[in-house]
Amino acid sequence: MKWIGKRFVHGLMAILPIALTLYLIYWLATSAESVLGAVIRYVIGDAYVPGLGVLFGFLITLGVGVLLQLWLFRKVFSLGEALLQKIPGIKSLYGSIRDLVGFFDSSKEKDFDKTVMVAIGDENTRLMGLVTRESFDDLPEGIGDDQTVAVYLPMSYQLGGFTIMVPKDKIHPVDMTVDRAMQFVLTAGVSAEGKADKTPAQ
């Protein structure tokens, strides 16, 4: 029984990441099929073929991505965002989701590309974090100064974390990209992908 239990755990650890990834893809596909498929079915009636909702969702997303390359569309899109940010309640929800998604956007990674270790207490204890702000000029006085940075500290195995304001002399830069740092922290340091990104010169 011990041998069976051990092999079962090994199999579970191998299957679980794949299963969760496939389930997320399945959930996105079924959601698109349910919402967009119903609209398409209403428009074209009996000519509807299962899967058109997923295809339509993909085409819409691709189309928005292409149109965002045009200055006029970006302007209209920005006006829409500005409108959402003026609606009480909606602006907080939309702003939070937009900033969270933008944080992991590779095209914007240059704004959040600093992985650091933050010294805690006696400085022998350190936490891995991501620098999210180095200037506080646009914020009320008392939040930070020119010797302070904002660091996001993600929590292991959870979608959450803390943002702390810490003196610059309490942080130590680490040669690790944002996505690898997040993977390393979220897996409590188990992930082997948390190694330095640059290969030492031969």
Buried (B, 14 or more C-beta within 10 A) or exposed (E): EEEEEEEEEEEEEEEEEEEEEEEEEEEEBEBBBEEBBEEBBEEEEEEBEEEBBBBBBEEEEEEEEEEEEEEEEEEEBEEEBEEEEEEEEEBEEBEEEEEEEEBEEEEEBEEBEBBBBBBBEEEEEBBBBBBBBEEBEEEEEEEBEEEBBBBBBBEEEEEEBEEBBBEEEBBEEBEBBBEBBBBBBBBEEEBEEBEEEEEEEE
